[in-house]
Amino acid sequence: MTDRTLRVGLTQWHATRDLAANTATGARMVCECAAAGADLVLLPENGLMLGTNTEMREAALAVDSLEITSLRQAAKEAGVVVVLGGFKRRGPDGIRNTALVIDAQGEIVGGYDKIHLFDARVDGQSFEASGVETAGDRPALLRIGGTTVGLTICYDVRFPELYRALALAGAEVLLVPAAFTQRTGEAHWEVLLRARAIENAAYVVASATIRGQGDDAEDAFPTYGHALAVGPWGEVLADLGEQAAAWQIVDLDLSQVAARRQSLPVLSGVKTGVYGVSPEIIEADAREGT
C-alpha cells in the first residue's frame, strides 16, 4: 500500500452449488490479485455457494471449515488482506451472513454480520433470507494501513442511513459485495452504488456473482454480475460486465475523498438532531374550483 492509495482486487465469478470449485476459484483470485499488487481482495457474497434457501442453510460453514481454512491459507501465502464478502456462517447462535476479514498472515481478525436481510419477492420468486440466517445488529469498520473501510453486504445498499453512519465514523471506502438478482440488478445496481458513493463522497467497491450462461444454467436464481468500483464523485472506475470469472485491480486515491468532501461538505452538514424530530405538518388548501 502506497501513501494514501489503496489497491483493491475487484472480483466476480459464476457461483454454483459446488463448494470445492467455488472455493478454488476464490483462492485463485486471491493469489492472482495479490500478485498484481492488491492490498485488499474483495470476494463476492455467496461466492462459495449459491443455491436455494434450503441448500444454503445445509451448506453453512463454520469458521474452522476446510473451505475457510483454504482461503486463509491463500491469504497467508499471497500476503494480502481478504474480505470474504458474505458466506453463511454457522455458529453457536445459528447462521449469519458474514463478511469475514482475513489478514495478510491468514488470521481471521473480525467480520460483519449482514444487518438487512433480503426478505423480498422479485418476479414471483420469494427470497426469504430470514428463513436461513439471523440479522446482525452492529455496523463494522476495517482499518487497513491508514485507510478506514466500511463493511456492508448486498441488500444493505438500499439503506443509505447505514452508509452515512459508516462515513461519519470515518469510512473513506465502502464495500458492497453482492449476489444481486438479475432483475433488480438491471434496474437498480449501478444507480444505487453510485448514489452511495456520491452522497458520502466515498469510494464504493462491489464484487459480485454472475449468472450461468445459456439455457442449461441451473442457478437457484440468476445474478447480475457487473462488479463495480465507483469513485467519490460517482464515476464508474471499473465494471466487470458479464464475465464468468474475472478480476481487476482498482487503485483508490484517498486524497480524492478528502478533496470531494471539502468541496461538497455533506458530512459536516448532517443535522443529526433534526432527523429525530417529528416533521411540521403544513396545510395548503386547494384553490376553489379545482
Secondary structure, DSSP 8 states (H G I E B T S, - for coil): --TTEEEEEEEEE---S-HHHHHHHHHHHHHHHHHTT-SEEEE-TT-S----HHHHHHT-B-TTSHHHHHHHHHHHHHT-EEEEEEEEEEETTEEEEEEEEE-TTS-EEEEEE-SS--EEEETTEEEEGGGT-------EEEEETTEEEEE--GGGGG-HHHHHHHHHTT-SEEE--B--BHHHIIIIIHHHHHHHHHHHT-EEEE-EEB---STT---SS-BB---EEE-TTS-EEEE-TT-SEEEEEEEEETHHHHHHHHHS-TTTT--TTGGGS----------TT-
